[in-house]
């Protein structure tokens, strides 16, 4: 995929970016929020990007592996 960037190069997120981690994809709806299917609540929700990335790292030990424009 030509537009895929590995996570180590990802510093900023913007609207319409796709964020990937193992077995999951989220869509940025702004530079601070994303929408995704959230397993623990069994629904699609809007969350803060940085908080979501930190929660995923702490709770299930997964890292964001990249993003796509």
Buried (B, 14 or more C-beta within 10 A) or exposed (E): EEEEBEBEEBEEBEEEBBBBBEEBEBEBBEEBBBEBEBEEEEEEEEBEBEEBBEBBEEEEEBEBBBBBE
